[in-house]
Amino acid sequence: MSLGNMIRKLRKEKNMTQTELGQKINVAKSTISQYENNINTPDIKTIQKLAKIFEVSISYLLEETTERNTYQINPELANCLTKVSERKDLQLLFEKTKDLSPKSIQQIIKIIQAIDPD
């Protein structure tokens, strides 16, 4: 099955029209039609949006696996990841601390808590 056929199949499972799906990902109905007819291929950001809307993994959408949803992301973690992806200061903090030992991370957390106890 092609990516376009998979998009059509999942859209119909959700009882969504091409117009409704297009509104959810901010593209025209004609663009959805082009995806479904394999005239055009969505970019990676659009594929991510489609996977989220259809509640399947990207791997399933691209037919790399037969498992519809290989993981369930915790909503709190999803919110945190969204904030990190939107804020350069949090990206820098993560980049500078990602390879630290758990002990060093705990020390940094204590420092942050001392600065902002809430």
Secondary structure, DSSP 4 states (H G I P E B T S, - for coil): --HHHHHHHHHHHTT--HHHHHHHHT--HHHHHHHHTTSS---HHHHHHHHHHHT--HHHHTTS-S-S-S----HHHHHHHHHHHH-HHHHHHHHHHTTS-HHHHHHHHHHHHHH---
